[in-house]
Amino acid sequence: MVSPEILHKTDVKGVKVGLASDAEVRETFVDMHERLSNQYETKGILLEKMVPPGIELIVGLQNDPQFGPVIMVGVGGINTEIFKDVSFRVLPITKEDAIEMINDLKGKQILKGFRGSQPVDMDMLGNAIANIGNLGTDMAPYYESIDFNPVIAYPHDYYVVDAKIILKEKPRSEAISKSQPDSSYMDVFFNAGSIALIGASPERGKVGNSVFESLVKHEYKGKVFPVNAKGYPEIMGIKAYKSLEDIDEPVEVVVVTVDLRFVPDLLKSCGKKNIHNMVIISGGGKELGGERAAIEQQIKELSTQLKVRIIGPNCIGMFNGENRLDCAFQGHERMLRPQNGHVAFLSQSGTVGIAFMETADAFGMSKMISYGNRSDVDEADMIWYLSKDPHTKVIGLYVEGLGDGRKFMNTAKKVIREAKKPVVVFKNGRTTRGAKQALSHTGSLGGSYAVVKGALDQAGIISVNSYEELTGSLKALIWQPVPNGSKVAMVTNGAGPVIAAIDHFEELGLVVAEISEASKRAFKEHYPPTYVVGNPCDITGSASADDYRFAIQTFFDDPNVDIIMPWFVFQDDPLEETIIDVLAEFQKQKKKPILVGAMGGPFTQKISDQIEDHNVPVYHSVTSWVSAAGSLAKWSRVLAGTQH
């Protein structure tokens, strides 16, 4: 039965297969028409050739609000929404992208030959999916979603058995964003020699007081002009001004802490004074809707018209680890500012941004941007600027939603390919509530995170699942060398966490290294028979620092090992504190990455801190430990791909 109202035709007995005669066809036609045409809007009954059983897949197209046209591949037929085993990519795609999507599937093994069945030709299937992708790109202005389900695959052929197409009410001319990143005036935000603070206040507890104190009472050396309409003669001993236009010296950046309704006039003053940079800390814009959203829209339009770059509204602003420019309104007595370093961090959430600033004191920060509502400067603009920043080597992001997802993805690809800087993203807001009302399989499975995850993978971005994994991965990437591959060797004096870690290896693209025969012989000759040697190497609760030294050195010398992951039970008495020096010696060699795991109380924390003083990262949960290894392995694969 062909009907725009029936998605699951089998549920209403709208599909009949295996008809063996003309009589059966006539009988089925009459039955189906009489039962369904009175209940649903129907277009007719489709008669098709019966094809033999094969492997059922779904290939879907969808116009995503963040990324435009995307393609989905998954386990198909009636099992599509049961298993939800799907992979997404942003269009256009290549045959190689299509094969990578297939390899993302948990059910990929059935396509590669399972229990004596013949494998499906991957080149043939990859070309078929890429061709459907070409259709999705060319026809993007016209459809909401298209399902080809099932696509039945055979060893050397395939059939598209059924399709459902949902068209747009009106064609959309700009279905594929062509926006490019804009880093104009971005450097001024971080290297301004003069700042005007609108709303600077002498009153403790006011945001304008806290931001002013951050700028003038600590390490930033630039000029700061306090502005307050109340007409204070001075604030904190510095001459104050009643308006921005009263300042008779050059101003490079305007920081705003007053209500958004004053910002349009401030932007006009910026235009008169040739100021091109504004940070709006104040909230209460589009997140409140109605009139407040209209004010923010006016701000956006004026910023474009007057060529004023804006960070915010509803943000903390920026921090520069080198010159200590600091817009945060959290007092120094309550919040630590990080040491200078080479990790940059972008956060849609101010709360996550300030937490990261404190976390980053361990490994150092080059730049931090809390960008809030991103009325102008967005994630793509920021990472493009950071790609050219000599002080930044690794970029981390916390995002809740992407404005122009395609712009971000394309920019991240360029950053990774051209600047060779890893980009790590923790994306929150992963629910699919909006997808529940979708009229297609692709729509219902294309919840925000499913599509975003596919786009991140496609761009070569490292995606993580928690704040702890984010900070842990950044720490590994900035402190440790890039591995040659994903083969992991592990040594421990307590086996439990190691076994738990291995359970995560496959999903993270890690493998347990098959250590060389030379390594196996060395272990057997060196260790007592009570030790369980191999990989993992369990040197039991009797292990000493020298026992660990021998295992790590053996793994260092083994060509089959790429990443070394020692787990420590520091509470065990035989393990001396000299293990700190052992790890420091290996770190100096920078030969292979070493990621340490340990759980415990104050003593464990003390030893961990001393190990990290030597830039060897320590992880206090199995998930963050193994995630960091996965991030290093992913970056190794991405870098290898950029060389071709």
N, C-alpha and C positions, 0 to 999 in steps of 0.2 A: 504494500500500500504506500502510495506517495502522498504525504501530508505534512504541511508546515507545522502542524500541532502535535505530531507524534514523534518524540525523540527515540524512545525505546520501543521499536515496532514489535519485538518479540513479546513484550509484556501484554499486548492487546491481540496477540495472534495475528499480527499484520505481516508475518513472514512465513512462507511455506516452502520447504526445500524437498528435493528428492522426488519430484513429480515424474511419473514414469510413462504417462500417456496423455493424448489430447483430451480424453474424457476427464482425467484428474485435473488438468489445467482449467477446463471449463467449470467444473464443480467448485474448485477452489476460488476461481474468479467470482462466481455468483455469491458464494458464502461470504467472502471477504467484503465485497461491495455492500451486501445487505447489512452486515453487522456494523461496519465502520462508517459508512457514508452518512448515516443519520446522527452519529455522535461527534464527528470531527469534520473540519474542512478538509476535503480530499481533492487531489488533482488527477487521480487515476491510479491504475495498477501497472507496475513495471514487471515485465516478463524478461528474465535473464537466463543466459546459459548457466547450467549447473557446473561448477568447477570442483575438482577433487579437493579433499582436505589438505591443508598445509599449515604453516605457522602463521597465526593471525596477528597482525600489527595494526596500530592506528597511526596515521600521519595527519596532523591537524595544523591549520593556519589560524592565527588570531591577530587582531589589531589591538595591541596592548596600549593603555593610556600613557605609559612611561617610555616604551621602546618602539612603538609603532608595530609593523608586521613582524611576527615571530612564528617559528615553526616548532611543532611538538612531534616527537616519535615515542611510541610506547607499546607495551603489550596490549593487543587489541581484542576485537570481538566483544563478546558479552563480559569479558573479564576486565575491561578497561578501568571501570570505576571501583572494582573490587581490589585489584592489586595496586592501582595508582602508580604503576612502574613506568614513569615517563621522564623524558629529558627535553629541555627547551634550548633553542638558540635564536638569536636575533638575525633576521634576514638582511641581506642575502647570505647564503652559505655555499661552501664548496663541497665536493664529494668527500674530502677529508673531514670536514666538519660533521657531515652526516654520519660517517663511520664512527667518529668520536661519540656522537649521540647514542648510537647503538651500543657502544662499549660502556656507556654510563648506566645502561639498564641492568637491573638485577637478573633479569631473565635472558641476558645475552647468550648464555651457554646453549640454549635451545636452537639458536641460529647457527651455532658453530659446530653442530654435530653432537647429538646427545643420545646415549644408549643405542648406538649403532645406526642412527639416522644420518643421512647425508648432510653436510654443512651447506648453508646458503651462500652463494657467491656474494661476498661483501662489496666488491666493486660494482656489481650489477645493482645491488640494493642501495648502495651509496649514491649512485648516479640517479636512481629513481627518486630518492628523497630530495636530492639537490634539484632535480627538474621540477618537483612539486614546489620547492622553495622559490624557483624562478617564477612560477605562476603566482605565488603569493606576493612576490615583490612587484611584479608587473601590474597585478590587479588590486594592489593595496588600497587605492581610493574607494573601492566599491564594496568591500565585504567587512562584516564584523568577525565572523569565524566560518571556517570550513572544516568538516571532518571527512576524511577518507577512512572509513572503518566498516568492515575490515579490509586491510590490504593483505592478501594471502601470498606468502612467500614460499617459493620452491627452490630447489638447489640452483636452477639456472633460469628461472622465470618468476613472474608475479602477476597477480590480477588485483585491480581495484574493484571490489565487489559492491560497495555502497558508498554514498556520499550525502552529506547534509550541508547545505549552504545557507547562511544567514547574511543577507545583504544589508548595507547601510541604508537608512532612509534617504540620505542625500550623499552623493560622492564627496569625499574630502580631498581637496586639492593638495594639501601638504601632509600626506599620510606618513611620509618619511622625513624626519627632521634633518635639515642640512646645517644646523647651527654649529659654529666653530667656537672653541674656547677663546676668551678675551682676557689677556693678562695685562691690559693697559692700566697704568698707574698702580698696579698691585704692589710693586716694590716700595712705594711711598708709605703704605700702611705700616711696614715693618722698619723702615729707616727714616721716618720723619724726624726732622730736626726741630719742629715746632708743632704743638698741638693746642687747639682751643677746646676746653671742656665746657659744654653748654649744660648748665645746671649744677656747676660746682657749688658746694655749700660748706659753711663753717659748722653746720649742725651734725653732731655725731649720730649715726644711725641712718642718715640719708645716703642713698646710692651715690649721689654726686660728691659727697664727702669722702666716701671710701675709694672711689675711682681716683679722685684728686690726690689722696694720700698715696695710693699705689704709684702714681706718676711722679710726685715731687719729693717724697720722703724716703725713696729707696735708691735703686741703682741707675735709673734712666737719667741721662745727662742733657736731654733736649729741653727747649723752652716750653713751658706750659702756661697758657693764658686762661685763668678762671673767668667764666662768664655767668652772671646771674642777674636777672631782670630786677631784682630787689635793690640793686645799686650799692652793694657792699664796696667800701673803698679798697679793702684787701681781704684775702682769704689765706690763712696759714702764712701770713707775712708776705704774700705775693700780690701785687697790684691786680685788682679785679676790674672787669668791664661789664657794662650794662647790656651790651649787645655785641654780636660777632662783628658788625660793621664798625664798632668803636675801636677795634684793635688796629693800631697804626703800624704794625709790623707784619711781615709775611707769615701766613699760617698754612701748613701743609695738610694737616688732618683735623677734622672736626669730630669730636666724640660727644654724643648726645645722650643725656640722661633725663631730659624733660619729656612731657607727654607728646605723643605722636602728632597731635593736632598742630603743634608748633613747627614741625619739621618742614612742611612745604615752604614756609617763609624762610627758614634757615637755608634751604636748598637755593632759593633765589639769591640770598646773600652770598652763598658760596659762588654762584655764577658771577656776581659782581666783583668778588675778590679773587677770581681765578683759582678757586680751591677745587680740587678734583677728588677728594677722598673724605668719606664720612662713615663713622661707625655709629649705629643706632642701637644702644643698649636697651632702651625702653621697649617694653612689650605692649600688648593691648591692640594688636592690629588684626590681621585676617583670621587669627585663631579665635577671635570673638565674633566674627561675622558682621553682617549689617553695615552700619555707618562706619565702624572701625575698619572693616575690610576695604571700604571705599577710600578711606584716608591712605591706607597702605598702597592701594592701586595708584592713587594720585602721586605718592612718593616715588613709586616705580617709574611712572611716566615722566616726572620731572627729572629724575636722575638720568634717564636716557637723553632727554632733551638738552640738559645742561652739562652733560658729560661728567657727572659726579658718580664715581664708583662707591657703592654702599655695601658694607658688611652689616647684616642684620635685616630688619629689627629683631628684637626679642633675643638678645645674645649677650655674651660676655666680651666679645671683641677678639683682640689678638694679643699674643705674647711673643717676644723675640728673645731667644736664649742668649744671643750674642750681645746685643746692646741693652737688654733688660727692659725694653719698652713693654709696659704692662698695663692693660686696661681693666683687669679684674677688680670687681668690687668686694672681693673677699679679703679681709685684713690679713696682713703678714703674720700676726700673732695666732691666727687660726688656720691659715693655709700656706703650706710650703711652696716656694717657687723652685722649679727644677734647675739643676746645673745645665750649662750649655752643652749641647751635643749635636747629634746628626739625625734624630728622628723627628719628623714633622707629624702633627696630628690635627685632623679636621673633625669637628663634632657639631652635629645638628643640635645636640643637647648641651646646654651650659653645664648641667650637673655632671655629665660624663666628662666634659672638657676639664673641669676643675679637678675631678678625681684623677684624670690622667696626668695632669700637671704634677700632682704629688707623686704618683706612681713613677713618672718619668725621671724623677731625681736619681733613680738608681742607674739609669743608662744615658741620660742627657737628652735635651730637647732643642731642636733648632727653631721651630716655629709652632705656634698653636693658633688655630682659628676656630672660634665658636661663632657659627654663622646663622643660627636661628632660622628665621623665615625666608632667608635668601631672596630678598626682593630684587637684588641685582647680581652680586657676585655669587656664583654657585660652585658646586663641587668640581665641575670640569675646569672652570677658570682657575680655581685654587691649585689643583694638581698640575695644571699646565705651567703655572708660575713656579711651583716647587720643583718641577722637572728641570728647570734652568737655575735653581738656587744652589750655589756651590756648597752651602752649609748643610744641605739635606741629602741624605743617602737612602733613607727608608721613609715611606709615607703610610700612615695609618688613618683610617676613617671610621667614625661611628655615624651611621645614617639610619633614619627612620623611614624616609621616602625620598625618591629621586624626582626632581622636577622634570628635566629632559634626560631620561635615561640613556637614550641613544647617543646624545652629545657626550655624556660622561663615559660611556663604554668606548666610544671611538677615541676620545682623548686619552683614556687610560691605556689603550693599545699603543698609542704613539709614545706616551711616557715610558712604557715598558720597553718598547722596541728601540727607541732612540736614546733615552737617557739611562736605560738599564737600571732603573730604580724599582724595587718591589713595592707593590701597592697592596695593603692588607685591609679588608673591609669586614666590619661586624655590622650586619644589617638586622635591625630589629623591626617589629611590626610584620610578622610573618603569617598572620591568619588569612583565611580565605573566605571570610564571611560574605564579601561581595560576590564571590563566585558561585555561591549556593543557588542564586537565582538564574544562573546561566542556562541558555537553551541548547548548548552544545557540550559534547564531552571535553573539547579543548578549552572552552570557556570555564567549565567547572573545575578542571584540573589546572588551569592557568592562574592559580592564586598568585598574589604579588610575589611571594618568595620563590616559587617554582620558576617563574620567568627570570627574576633577578639573578638567582643562582646560576641559571644557564648563561645569562649575559656576562656575569662575572667570570665564569670559567672560560667563556669564549674570548674574553679580553686578556686572559692571563693573570687576572687578579686573584689573590689568595683570599678565600672567604673563610671566616671562623664563626663559631657558634656562641661565644660568650665574651664578656669583657676580659675574663681571666685568660682565655685563649688569645684574644687580641694582644694584650700586653705581653704575654709569654712569647708569642710569635715574633713581635717586633724586637723583643730582647734578643731572641736567637738570631734574627736576621742582621742585627747591628753588631753583635759580638762575635759571631761564629763565621768561619769560612763557608762558602757555598760547597755542598757535597757534590761528588761526581755522579751520584745516583740516589736510589732510594733503599739500598740494602742496609739493614740495621743490625748491629751487634749489641748485646746486652750482658752486663755482669751485675751480680747482686749478692748481698748477704741476707736477703729475705725475698723469697720467690713470688709471693702473692701478687704484689703490684705489677710485676713483670708479666705474669700470665694475663692479668686484666688488661694491660697495655696492648698485648698482641691481639686481643679481641678486636681492637680498633684499627689494626693495620690495613686491612683490605680497603675499608672505606676512605682511608687517607692516602692510598697509593703507596704504602710502605710494604716491604717484604722482609722476612727474617733471613738474614744473610746465611748462605751455605758456606761456612768458613773453610779455609783451605786445609788440606791434609797436614801441612806443616804446622798450622795453628793447633790442630787437634793433637798432634804428637807433642808439641811444646807444652800444652796444658797437662797431658797425661804424665809427662816426665817431671813437671815442676810441682804439681799440686798433690796433696795426700789423696788416697783413694776415697775418702769421705766426701770430697768435693764432686759435684755433678758437673763435669766439664762438657763443653760444646757451646752451642749458642741457642738459648741463653746459657751463660756460665754461672752456676749457683755455687758460690764459694762459702755459703752457710754462715751462721752466726759466729763462727770462729775466725772469720776473715780479718786480716790486718791491712794496714795501708799499703804494705809491700805486695800483698796478694792482689789488691786492686791495681797497683802499678804494673804488675806483670800482665794482667789481663788486658788493660788498656793499651799497653805497648804492643802486645801481640795483635790486637785489633788494628792498631795504627799501621802495623807492618803487613797486614793481610790485604791483598788487592781486591778481595771479594767483599770488603766492608767499606761502606760509604759514611755511615753515621754511627757514633758510639753513644750508647745510653746507659750509663751506670746508675743503678738505684742503691741508695744507702739507708741502712737502719743505723743512724748515728747513736742510738741508745745502746747498742751492743758494745760492751767494754773492750773487746779485743781490737776494735777499730780505733786507731790513734788519731789525734788531731793533726798529725803530720799529713793526713790525706789532703789537707788544704794546700800544702806545698807541692804534693804530687800533682794535683790538678793544675796548679799554677804553672808547673814546668811543661805540661802537655799543651796548655793554652798558648804559651810562648811560641810553640812550633807552628801553630795555625795550619796544621796538616789536614785534619778532619774535624768536623764539628763534634763537640762533646756537650750533651744535655744531661744534667744531673736531676734525679728525682729523689725526694725524701719527704717523709711526713713525721710530725712530732711536735713537741712543746718547745719551751724556751731554749733548751740546749741545742736542739736541732736548728732552731731559728738562728742562734748565735753562729753555729758552724756554717750554715747556709749563707749568712751575710758576709762572712769572711771569705768564702769561696767566690761569691759574686764580686768582691773587691778586686778579683783578678779577671773579671769579665767572663766568667764561666756561669751560665744561667742555671738556676736551681728552681725546680717546680715542686709544688706541695700538693698536687693532685695528679692522678694518672691521666685525666683527660687533657689538662693543660700541657703536661709533659709530652704526651704522644702527639698532640696537636702541633706543638712547636716543631717536632721532627717532620710531621706531614707538611708544614709550611716550608721548611728548608728543602724538602724533596720536590715539592711543587715548584719552587723558585728555580731549582736546578733544571727541571723539565722545561719551564718557560724560557729560561735563558738559552737552553740548547735549541729551542724552536726559533728564537730570534736570530740565531747565527746563520740560518739557512736562507 
